[in-house]
Amino acid sequence: MTRKRIDLSKIRTIPLDSRKCKVSVAEFAKLTKKGTSFKAFYDSLPDILVSRDFKAVVDAVVAAHKNKKMVIVMMGAHVIKCGLSPLIVDLMRRDIVKTVALNGAGVIHDTEIAMIGRTSEDVGQGIVDGTFGMAKETASFINDAINTGFKNGLGIGEAVGGRIVRDKLPHRCMSILATGYDMHVPVTVHVAIGTDITHQHPSANGEAIGEGSLLDFKNFIYSVSMLEGGVVLNIGSAVVLPEVFLKSITVARNLKHNLRHFTTANFDMIRQYRPHENVLSRPTSCGGKGYNIIGHHEILIPLLYRSIIEKI
C-alpha cells in the first residue's frame, strides 16, 4: 500500500530580507579591550532578552531619581547575608532609594552586622542541640528596641534603627536600619510571628511586635502611594514582601492615589509565583511594566548598583 504524503512542491516562500527578525547583529554583544571603563562594559552588553530588561530597569531607576520620584527596595534577609548592605546604604545616602522594606530576618542580620560585624549561624548544627537562634544579645537588643518603640508609637524599623544609632554600635555604617534613621529614609519591617529567632525569647512581646509591624505597614503604604512614575525593586523576598506590596497598592488606590505608571522588577535566583503575580503582573496591569531578572544576588546587585550610579 502506498502511503499518502504531503506535496511540498507548491509551498509559498517569502524573501528572507522582508521577514521580521527578533535579533540583529546591531544588538549583539560588543568586544571590549582589557582595562576599559565600566561604561564601555555596560554598553557592550547585548540588547537582547534579559540583558535588555536589565537595562530598562536601570533606566527606570535613573529616570525616577532625576525626576524626584519614589524608588522602593524590598529585601529578603539573604541580600544582607550576601554582603550587599554597603550598596543599599550608598543608594540611600545618594537619595536614590527613598524607602526600604525588610522582613523580620532582615532586622536580625542587619543588627548583628552592626553589633559584631558578623551574622548567619549554622542552623544545621544549632537545631540539633537546641542552640539555634539562642544568641542572648541579638534577641535582647532587638526585642528591647521594639518594646521601647511600641511605648513611643514607633514602627519597628525606626525603633531598631534609632537604637543602633544611639548605642553607637561599632559597624553601624553598614546598617540599613541605622542609615534609614540617620538619613530620614523610611525603613519598614514586616514581621510574621514565629518566623524569627527573636520570637523564641522571653523578651518578645507580641503586642509590641504586632503594633510595630502594623505601623510600618502604614508607613510603607504612604511610600507606595507616591509610586507614580517610580520604581519598586523586590530583591529576594518570595512571600512576605510581595504580599505586603499587593495590599499596599490596593489601599493606596482605594484612597484615590494615582498609581498607574511605574516600574517593578524582581531580582531572585529562581522564578516564583508571588513575586511574579504580586510585584510584576497584578500591580502593573493598569499601565506599568514589570521585569523578572534571574540570577545570584551577589553578582546581579553589584552590577545593578554600578550601572545605576554610572548613569546618575
MIKE-158075 format. One record per atom (N, C-alpha, C, O): residue in one letter; x, y, z. Coordinates in steps of 0.2 Angstrom, whole numbers, plus 2048, in hexadecimal, padded with zeros to 3 digits. Example, Ala and Ser with C-alpha at 12.3 -4.5 7.8 and 13.67 -1.06 7.14 Angstrom:
// MIKE-158075
A8427E4827 A83E7EA827 A8427F0827 A8477EF82A S8407F5823 S8447FB824 S840800827 S843806828 
END
This chain:
// MIKE-158075
M8047FA800 M800800800 M804806800 M809807804 T80380B7FC T8078117FB T804816800 T7FE8187FF R808819805 R80581E809 R805825806 R809826802 K800829808 K7FF82F805 K804834809 K80483480F R807838806 R80C83D809 R80A844806 R808845800 I80B84980A I80A850808 I80F852802 I815850802 D80D8567FE D8118587F8 D81485F7FA D8108647FA L81A85F7FB L81D8667FD L81F86A7F7 L82286F7F8 S81E8677F1 S82086B7EB S81D8727EA S81F8767E6 K8178727ED K8138787EC K81287D7F2 K80E8827F2 I81787C7F7 I8178817FC I8198887FA I81D8897F5 R81788D7FD R8188947FC R81E896800 R81E895806 T8238997FD T82989C801 T8288A4801 T8258A77FD I82C8A6806 I82D8AE806 I8348B0806 I8388AB808 P8368B6804 P83D8B8804 P83F8B880B P83C8BB80F L8458B680C L8488B6813 L8498BD815 L8478BF81B D84B8C2811 D84C8C9813 D8458CC815 D8468D1818 S8408CA813 S8398CD814 S8368CA81B S8318CD81E R8398C581D R8368C1823 R8388C582A R83E8C882A K8348C682E K8358C9835 K83A8C5839 K8388BF83A C83F8C783C C8448C4840 C8448C6847 C8448CD848 K8458C284C K8458C4853 K84C8C6855 K84D8CA85A V8518C4851 V8588C6853 V85C8C884D V85B8C6848 S8608CD84F S8648D184A S86B8D184C S86C8D2852 V8708D1848 V8778D284A V8788D984E V87D8D9852 A8748DE84C A8748E4850 A8738E3857 A8758E785B E8708DE859 E86E8DD860 E8738D8864 E8728D6869 F8788D5860 F87D8D0863 F8818D4868 F8828DA868 A8848CF86C A8898D2870 A88F8D486C A8918D2867 K8928DA86F K8988DD86C K89F8DA870 K89F8D9876 L8A48DA86C L8AA8D886F L8AD8DE873 L8AC8E4870 T8B08DD878 T8B38E387C T8BB8E187D T8BC8DB87E K8BF8E687E K8C68E587F K8C78E5887 K8C48E888B K8CC8E1889 K8CE8E1890 K8D08E8892 K8D38EC88F G8CD8E9898 G8CF8F089B G8CA8F589A G8CA8FB89C T8C58F4896 T8C08F9894 T8BB8FA89A T8BB8F689E S8B78FF899 S8B390289F S8AD8FD8A0 S8AB8F989B F8AA8FE8A5 F8A38FA8A7 F89E8FC8A1 F89A8F889F K89E9038A0 K89990589B K89A901894 K8958FF891 A8A0900892 A8A18FD88C A89F8F588D A89C8F3888 F8A08F2892 F89D8EC894 F8968EC893 F8938E7890 Y8938F0897 Y88B8F1897 Y8898F2890 Y8848EE88E D88C8F688C D8898F7885 D88A8F1881 D8878F187B S88F8ED883 S8918E787F S88C8E1880 S88C8DD87C L8878E2885 L8838DC886 L87E8DC880 L87C8E187D P87C8D687E P8778D5879 P8708D887B P86E8D8880 D86D8DB876 D8668DE877 D8618D9875 D85D8DA871 I8618D3879 I85D8CD877 I85A8CA87E I85E8CA883 L8548C887E L8518C5883 L8528C888A L8518CE88B V8558C488F V8558C7896 V85A8CD896 V85A8D189B S85F8CC892 S8648D2892 S8618D9890 S8628DE893 R85C8D888B R8588DE88A R8538E0890 R8538E6891 D8508DB893 D84C8DD899 D8508E089E D84E8E58A2 F8568DD8A0 F85B8E08A5 F85C8E78A3 F85C8EC8A8 K85E8E989D K85F8F089B K8598F489C K8598FA89E A8538F189B A84D8F589C A84B8F78A3 A8498FC8A5 V84D8F28A8 V84C8F38AF V8518F98B1 V84F8FD8B5 V8578F88AF V85C8FE8B0 V85A9048AE V85A9098B2 D8579058A8 D85590B8A5 D84F90E8A9 D84E9148AA A84B9098AC A84590B8AF A84790E8B6 A8449138B8 V84C90B8B9 V84E90E8C0 V8529148BF V8509198C3 V8569158BA V85991B8B8 V8549218B7 V8559268B9 A84F91F8B3 A84A9248B1 A8469268B7 A84492C8B8 A8449218BC A8419238C2 A8459288C6 A84292C8C9 H84B9268C7 H84F92B8CB H8509328C8 H84F9368CC K8519328C2 K8519398BF K84B93D8BF K84B9438BF N8459398BF N83F93C8BF N83C93D8C6 N83693F8C8 K84093B8CB K83E93B8D2 K8389378D4 K8349398D8 K8389318D1 K83392C8D2 K8359278D7 K83B9268D9 M8309238DA M83191E8DF M8359188DC M8339158D7 V83A9168DF V83D90F8DE V83D90B8E5 V84090D8EA I83A9068E4 I8399018EA I83D8FB8E9 I83D8F88E4 V8418F98EE V8448F28EE V8418EE8F3 V8418EF8F9 M83F8E88F1 M83C8E38F6 M8418DD8F6 M8438DB8F1 M8438DB8FC M8498D78FD M8488D1901 M8458D2907 G8498CB8FF G84A8C5903 G8518C6907 G8558C9905 A8518C290D A8578C2911 A85D8C090D A8638C190F H85C8BB908 H8628B8905 H8668BE901 H86C8BD900 V8638C3900 V8678C98FC V86C8CB901 V8728CD8FF I86B8CC908 I86F8CE90D I8758C990E I87B8CA90E K8738C290E K8788BD90F K87C8BC909 K8828B990A C87A8BF903 C87F8BE8FD C8848C48FD C8888C58F9 G8848C8903 G8888CE903 G8878D48FF G88B8D88FD L8808D58FE L87E8DB8F9 L87C8E18FD L87A8E68F9 S87C8E1903 S87A8E7907 S87D8ED905 S87A8F2904 P8848ED904 P8878F3902 P8848F78FC P8848FD8FB L8828F38F7 L87F8F58F1 L8798F98F2 L8778FE8F0 I8748F58F6 I86E8F88F8 I86E8FE8FC I86B9038FB V8738FE901 V874904905 V87690A900 V874910901 D87B9098FC D87D90E8F7 D8789118F3 D8779178F2 L87390D8F1 L86E90F8ED L8699138F1 L8669188EE M8689128F7 M8649168FC M86891C8FD M8649228FD R86E91C8FE R8729238FF R8729278F9 R87292D8FA R8719248F3 R8719288ED R86A92B8EC R86992E8E7 D8659298F0 D85E92B8EF D85B9288E9 D85792B8E5 I85E9228E7 I85B91E8E1 I85691A8E4 I85091A8E1 V8579168E9 V8529118EC V84F9158F2 V8539188F6 K8499168F1 K84591B8F6 K8419178FB K83E91A900 T8409108FA T83D90C8FF T8409058FF T8419028F9 V841902905 V8438FB905 V83E8F7909 V83C8F990E A83C8F1907 A8388ED90B A83C8E690C A83E8E3907 L83C8E4912 L83F8DE914 L83A8D9917 L8358DB91A N83C8D2917 N8388CE91C N83B8CD922 N8408D1923 G8398C9927 G83C8C992E G8438C792E G8478C9932 A8448C2929 A84B8BF929 A8508C4927 A8568C4929 G84E8C9923 G8528CE921 G8558D3926 G85A8D5927 V8508D492B V8528D8931 V8578D4935 V85C8D7938 I8568CD936 I85B8C993A I8628CA937 I8678CB93A H8638C9930 H8698C992D H86C8D092D H8728D192E D8688D592C D86B8DC92C D86D8DE932 D8728E1933 T86A8DC938 T86C8DE93F T8728DA941 T8768DD944 E8738D393F E8798D0941 E87F8D293D E8848D3940 I87E8D4937 I8838D8933 I8868DE937 I88C8DF938 A8818E2939 A8828E893C A8868E7943 A88A8EB945 M8848E1946 M8868E094D M88D8DD94D M8928E0950 I88E8D8949 I8958D4949 I8988D3942 I89D8D1942 G8958D693D G8988D5936 G8978CE933 G89B8CD92F R8938CA936 R8928C3934 R88B8C1935 R8878C4939 T8898BC931 T8828BA932 T8818B392E T8868B192B S87B8B092E S87A8AA92B S87D8A492F S8828A292D E8798A1933 E87C89B937 E87B894933 E87789492E D87E88F936 D87D888933 D877885935 D87688293B V871886931 V86B883934 V86B87C935 V86887993A G86E878930 G86E871931 G87186F937 G86E86A93A Q876872939 Q879870940 Q875872946 Q87486E94A G873878945 G86F87B94B G86887894C G866877952 I865875947 I85F872948 I85F86B94B I85A86994E V86586894B V86686294E V866862956 V86385E959 D86A867958 D86B86895F D86786D962 D86786F968 G86287095E G85D875961 G86087C962 G85E880966 T86687E95F T869884960 T86888995A T86A88F95A F864886955 F86388B94F F85E891951 F859890955 G861897950 G85D89D951 G85D89F959 G8598A395B M86289C95D M86289D964 M8678A3966 M8698A396C A86A8A6961 A86F8AC963 A86B8B1967 A8668B4965 K86E8B296D K86A8B6972 K86A8BD970 K8658C0970 E8708C096D E8708C796C E86C8C9966 E8698CE966 T86B8C5961 T8678C695B T8608C795D T85D8CC95C A85D8C2961 A8568C3963 A8558C8968 A8508CC967 S85A8C996D S8598CE972 S8598D596E S8548DA970 F85D8D796A F85E8DD967 F8588DF962 F8558E4963 I8568DA95E I8508DB95A I84A8DC95D I8468E095C N8488D7962 N8428D7965 N8418DD96A N83C8E096A D8478DF96D D8468E5971 D8458EB96D D8418EF96F A8488EC967 A8478F1963 A8408F1960 A83C8F7960 I83D8EC95F I8368EB95C I8318ED962 I82C8F1961 N8338EA968 N82E8EC96E N82E8F3970 N8298F6971 T8348F696F T8358FD971 T83190296B T82E90696D G832900965 G82F903960 G828903960 G82490795E F8258FD962 F81E8FC963 F81B901968 F816904967 K81E90296D K81C907972 K81C90E970 K819912972 N82190F96B N821916968 N81E917961 N81F91C95E G81A91295F G816912959 G81A912953 G81991594E L82090E953 L82490D94D L82390794A L82290294D G824907943 G825900940 G82B8FD941 G830900944 I82C8F793F I8328F3941 I8388F593E I83D8F6941 G8388F7937 G83E8FA934 G841900937 G847900938 E83D905939 E83F90B93C E842909943 E84790C945 A83E905947 A84090394E A84790094E A84B902952 V8488FB94A V84E8F794A V8548FB947 V8598FB94A G8528FF941 G85790393E G85A909943 G86090A944 G85590C947 G85791194C G85B90E951 G860911954 R859908953 R85D905959 R864903957 R86990495A I865901950 I86C90094E I87090694E I87690694F V86D90C94C V87091294B V872915952 V878917954 R86D915957 R86E91795D R874913961 R878916965 D87490D960 D879908964 D87F908960 D884905963 K88090C95B K88690C957 K889906956 K88F905957 L885901953 L8888FA952 L88E8FB94D L88E8FF948 P8938F794E P8998F894A P8998F8942 P89D8FB93F H8948F4940 H8948F3938 H88E8F6936 H88B8F4931 R88B8FC939 R8858FE937 R885902930 R88090392D C88B90392E C88B906927 C889901922 C88790391C M8898FA924 M8878F591F M87F8F4920 M87C8F091C S87C8F7925 S8758F5926 S8708F9922 S8708FF922 I86C8F691F I8668F991B I8618FC920 I85F90291E L8608F9925 L85B8FC92A L85E90392D L85B90792D A86590392F A868909932 A86890E92C A86791492E T86A90C926 T86A911921 T863914920 T86391A91F G85E910920 G85791391F G856918924 G85391D923 Y85891692B Y85691B930 Y85A92192F Y858927930 D86192192D D86592792D D86392B927 D863931927 M861928921 M85F92C91B M85892D91A M856930915 H85492B91F H84C92C91F H84A929919 H84592B915 V84C923917 V84A91F912 V846919915 V848915919 P83F918914 P83B913917 P83E90C916 P83F90A910 V83F90991B V84190291B V83B8FE91F V83B8FE925 T8378FB91B T8318F791F T8338F091F T8368ED91B V8308ED925 V8318E6926 V82A8E2927 V8258E592A H82A8DD923 H8238D9923 H8248D2925 H8288CE922 V8228D192B V8238CB92F V81D8C692E V8188C792F A81F8BF92E A81B8BA92F A81C8B6935 A8228B4936 I8188B793A I8198B4941 I81B8AD940 I8188A893D G8218AB944 G8238A4944 G8298A293F G82B89D93F T82A8A793A T82F8A5935 T8368A8937 T83B8A6934 D8378AC93C D83D8AF93E D8408AC944 D83C8AB949 I8468AC945 I8498A994B I8488AD951 I8488AB957 T8478B3950 T8458B8956 T83E8B6959 T83D8B895F H83A8B3956 H8338B1958 H8348AC95D H82F8AB961 Q8398A895E Q83A8A2962 Q83D8A4969 Q83E89F96D H83E8AA96A H8418AD970 H83B8B0975 H8368B2972 P83C8AF97B P8378B2980 P8368BA97F P8318BC981 S83B8BD97C S83A8C497C S8368C6976 S8348CC975 A8348C2972 A82F8C396C A8288C596F A8258C1973 N8268CA96C N81F8CD96E N81B8CD968 N81C8D1964 G8168C9967 G8128C8961 G80E8CE960 G80D8D095A E80C8D2965 E8088D8964 E80D8DD961 E80B8E195C A8138DE964 A8188E3961 A81A8E195A A81A8E5955 I81B8DB959 I81D8D8952 I8178DA94D I8188DC947 G8118D894F G80C8D994A G80A8E0949 G8098E2943 E80A8E494E E8098EB94D E80E8EF949 E80D8F3945 G8148ED94B G81A8F0947 G81A8EE940 G81B8F293C S8188E893E S8188E6937 S8128E9934 S8138EB92E L80C8EA937 L8078ED934 L8088F4933 L8068F792D L80C8F8937 L80D8FF936 L8128FF930 L81190492C D8178FA92F D81B8FA929 D8178F9923 D8198FB91E F8128F5923 F80E8F391E F80B8FA91B F80A8FB915 K8088FE920 K80590491E K80A90991B K80990D916 N81090991E N81690D91B N81890B914 N81990F910 F818905913 F81990290D F814904907 F816906902 I80E904909 I808906905 I80990D903 I80890F8FD Y80B911907 Y80C918906 Y811919900 Y81091D8FC S817915901 S81C9158FB S8199138F5 S81A9158EF V81590D8F5 V81290A8EF V80D90F8EC V80D90F8E6 S80A9138F0 S8059188ED S80891D8E9 S8059218E5 M80F91E8E9 M8139238E5 M8179208E0 M81C9228DD L81591A8DE L8199158D9 L8189178D2 L81B9158CE E81391B8D0 E81291D8C9 E8189208C6 E81B9258C9 G81A91D8C1 G82091F8BD G82791C8C1 G82C91E8BE G8269188C6 G82C9158C9 G82D90E8C8 G82B90B8C3 V83190B8CD V8339048CC V8339008D2 V8349038D7 V8318FA8D2 V8328F58D7 V8368F08D5 V8358EC8D0 L83B8EE8D9 L8408E98D8 L83E8E48DE L83F8E58E4 N83C8DE8DC N83C8D88E1 N8428D48E0 N8438D08DB I8468D38E6 I84C8D08E5 I84C8CA8EB I84D8CB8F0 G84A8C48E8 G84B8BE8EC G8458BD8F1 G8468B98F6 S8408C08F1 S83A8BF8F5 S8358BB8F1 S8328BD8ED A8348B48F4 A82F8B08F0 A8288B08F2 A8248AF8ED V8278B28F8 V8208B28FA V81E8B98FE V8198BC8FB V8218BA903 V81E8BF908 V81E8C6904 V8188C9904 L8238C9901 L8238CF8FF L81F8D08F8 L81C8D58F7 P81F8CB8F4 P81A8CB8EE P8138CC8F1 P80F8CF8EE E8118C88F6 E80A8C98F9 E8098D08FC E8048D28FB V80E8D28FF V80D8D9902 V80C8DE8FD V8088E38FD F8108DD8F7 F8108E28F2 F8098E28EF F8068E88ED L8068DC8ED L8008DC8EA L7FB8DF8EE L7F68E38EC K7FB8DE8F5 K7F68E18F9 K7F78E98F9 K7F28ED8FA S7FD8EB8F9 S7FE8F28F9 S7FC8F68F3 S7F98FB8F4 I7FD8F28EE I7FA8F58E7 I7F28F68E8 I7F08FB8E6 T7EF8F18EA T7E88F18EA T7E58F78EF T7E08FA8EE V7E98F78F5 V7E78FD8F9 V7E89038F6 V7E39088F7 A7EE9048F3 A7EF90B8F0 A7EA90D8EB A7E89128EA R7E89088E7 R7E39098E2 R7DC90A8E4 R7D890E8E2 N7DB9078EA N7D49088ED N7D490F8F0 N7CE9118F0 L7D99128F2 L7D99188F4 L7DA91E8EF L7DC9238F0 K7DA91B8E9 K7D99208E3 K7E09238E1 K7E09288DD H7E691F8E3 H7EC9218E0 H7ED91F8D9 H7EB9198D7 N7F09238D5 N7F19218CE N7F791D8CD N7FD91F8CE L7F69168CC L7FB9118CB L7FA90D8C5 L7F79088C5 R7FD90F8C0 R7FC90C8B9 R80290B8B6 R8039058B3 H80790F8B6 H80D90F8B2 H81390E8B6 H8159148B8 F8159098B7 F81C9088BB F81F9018B9 F81C8FD8B6 T8259008BB T8298FA8B9 T82A8F68BF T82C8F88C4 T8298EF8BE T82B8EB8C3 T8308E68C1 T8308E48BB A8348E38C5 A8398DE8C3 A83A8D98C9 A83B8DB8CF N83B8D38C7 N83C8CE8CC N8438CB8CA N8448C88C5 F8488CB8CF F84E8C88CF F84F8C28D3 F84E8C38DA D84F8BC8D1 D8508B68D5 D8538B18D1 D8548B18CB M8558AB8D5 M8588A68D2 M8548A18CE M85689D8C9 I84D8A18CF I84989D8CC I8428A08CA I8418A58CE R83E89E8C6 R8388A18C4 R83389E8CA R8338988CB Q82F8A38CD Q82A8A18D2 Q8238A48D0 Q8238AA8CD Y81E8A18D3 Y8178A38D1 Y8168AA8D4 Y8148AF8D0 R8178AB8DB R8148B28DE R8188B88DB R8158BD8D9 P81F8B88DA P8228BD8D7 P8208BF8D0 P81F8C58CE H81E8B98CC H81C8BB8C6 H8158BE8C6 H8148C38C2 E8108BB8CA E80A8BD8CA E8098C48CD E8068C98CB N80C8C48D3 N80A8CA8D8 N80F8D08D7 N80E8D58DA V8158CF8D4 V8198D58D2 V8198D68CB V8198DC8C9 L81A8D18C7 L81B8D38C0 L8148D48BC L8148D88B7 S80F8D08BD S80A8CF8B9 S8048D38BB S8028D88B8 R8018D18C1 R7FA8D48C3 R7FB8DC8C4 R7F78E08C2 P8008DE8C8 P8018E68C9 P8028EA8C3 P8008F08C3 T8058E78BE T8068EB8B8 T8018EA8B2 T8028EC8AD S7FC8E78B4 S7F78E58AE S7F48EB8AC S7F08EB8A6 C7F48F18AF C7F18F78AD C7F58FB8A8 C7F39018A6 G7FB8F98A7 G7FF8FD8A3 G8078FD8A4 G80B9008A1 G8098FA8AA G8108F98AC G8138F48A8 G8118F18A3 K8198F28AA K81D8ED8A7 K8218E98AC K8248EC8B1 G8218E38AC G8258DF8B1 G82A8DA8AD G8298D88A8 Y8308DA8B1 Y8368D68AE Y8388D08B3 Y8398D28B9 N8398CA8B0 N83C8C58B5 N8438C48B3 N8458C28AD I8488C58B7 I84F8C48B6 I8518BF8BB I8528BF8C1 I8538B98B8 I8558B38BB I85D8B28BC I8608B38B7 G85F8B18C2 G8668B08C3 G8688B18CA G8648B38CE H86E8B08CC H8718B08D3 H8718B88D5 H8748BC8D1 H86F8B98DB H86F8C08DD H8768C38DD H8778C98DC E87B8BF8E0 E8828C18E1 E8858C38DA E88A8C68DA I8828C18D4 I8858C48CE I8808C98CB I8838CE8C9 L87A8C88CB L8758CC8C8 L8758D38CB L8748D88C8 I8748D38D2 I8738DA8D5 I8798DE8D5 I8788E48D4 P87F8DC8D5 P8858E08D4 P8858E38CD P8878E98CC L8838DF8C8 L8828E18C1 L87D8E78C1 L87E8EC8BD L8778E58C4 L8728EA8C4 L8748F18C7 L8738F68C4 Y8778F08CD Y87A8F68D0 Y87E8FB8CC Y87D9018CB R8838F78C9 R8888FB8C5 R8858FE8BF R8879048BD S8818FA8BC S87D8FD8B6 S8799038B8 S8799088B4 I8769038BD I8729098BF I87690F8C1 I8759148BE I87B90E8C5 I87F9148C7 I8839178C1 I88591D8C0 E8859128BC E8899148B6 E8849198B2 E88791D8AE K87E9198B2 K87991D8AE K8769238B2 K8729278AF I8779238B8 I8749298BC I87892F8BA I8769348BD 
END
